[in-house]
């Protein structure tokens, strides 16, 4: 197991313990973002976008000010929702329809967040200032964390 995978495992264990205190998904999102953003050096922007009334609105996050509302069915976050799968983008400037909330962002990973019925209710979105920052270890680790939200 890689050092990064081990770190994700430890973060997951920490979150499982913390999440015993509340079932509230927004509280859990805020806590997950705080820990993730501070445990991984390559995370430049870390946050959630929530589906609210068929709109994708920013949820808890850490980093520079984010886009508050994402244009429907455009960009990496909506692509993850529309395809119902995680998306790793090595170079956001080569992603058709990328929404540039911050020009410093170079690569991105987006993980769908599902409720107990398997319905996508949000996405976990992480950006990096470096190209090709995310890999399968990040996808597996972040998916494990996203599964803890509900």
N, C-alpha and C positions, 0 to 999 in steps of 0.2 A: 504494500500500500504506500502511495506517495505521501510526502510530508503534507502536501495540500489536502489530500483525502483525509489524513489523520486530523488536520485542523478542522475540517468540516465536521468530522465525527464528534470532536470535542465541543464544537459550537452547537451542534444538534443536541447533544446530551445536556448542555447548559440550558438551552431553550426549553427542552422538555421539562426540566425542573422548574424553570421560571413560569412556564405556561400552566402549571398546576394551580396557580393563583387566580387565573381568569380564563373564561371561555370567550371573551370579547375579541373578535378578529382584528379590530383596529388597534387595540392595545397590544396584541401579539405582533402585528405588523410593525408597530413602532419599536418594540423591543428587539425584534429580529433585525431591523435595519440598523439600530444603534450598535448592536454587537457585530454584525457583518462589516459595517463600514469601518469599524475600528480594529478589526482582526485581520483584514486583508489589505495589504499595502497598495495593491493595484486597483482597488475600488475607488473610483473618483466620484461617482454619483451612485447612490444606492437607495432604491425606494420601490414603492408600490404605486401602480395605477389601478383604481377600482372602477368596476362597471357600476354606474349609478344611473338608472333610468335610460339605459342604452347609450350612455356617454362614458368615455374613458377619462376619469378625473384623477388628478394627482392625490395620492394618499400620503401616509407617513414616508418621509425621506430624509436623507442627509446628503449634503452637497450644496452646490449653488442653486439659486432659484430655478425651479422647474417650470415647464409648460403646465399650466393649470388644467387644460382640456386639450386632448389630442384629436386631431381631425379624423373623422370616422374612416375606418378601413384603409388607413395610410400609415406608413412607418412600421417599425419593428414590433412595437407592442400590439398593434392591431393585427399584424401578420400572425403573431403567435396565437392570438385569440381566434382569428379566422381559420387558421390551419389546425388549431387545437393541439399545438406542439411547441416545444421549446425551440428557440432560435438563437444560434450563435452567429454573430456578425464580426468577422475579423477586421473589416474596414468599412465603417459606416458610410463613408463617402462613395462606396461602390454599391450600396444598397438602394435599389430603386424606391423612391418615395420616402427616404429617411427624413424624419422630422428633427431638425437641428435645434434643440432647445439650448445647447451650449456648444460653441464651435470647438472647444477643447476636447470634446469626446471623439475618440478614434475607433474604439471597438465596443461591442455591446453584447450582452446576453439577456434574454427575456424568458422567464419561466411562467407558464400558466399556473394560477392558484385556483384550486377547485374546492367547493364546499363538500359537505358530507354526502351529497347526492351526485357528486362528480361534475357539477356544473361549474364552468369557469366564471369566477366572480371578480377576479383581479389578475394582475401579472406582477411578478417580481422582476424589476428592471435594474441592471447594473451596467454602468459605463466605466470605461477606462480611458486615460489619456494616451495610452500606448496601443499600437496596432496589434492585433492577434493575441489579446490578453487572456482569452477564455478558451477552455477546452472541455473535454468530456468530464474531467474531475470536477470542474465548476458546475457543469450541468447536473451531474449526479448529486453533488453536495447541496446545491441550491434547490433542487427538486425535493430533496429530503426535508429541507427547511420549509419550503412552500407547503408541503403536506401537513405540517404541524399547525398551520394557521387556523384551520377549522377542526 
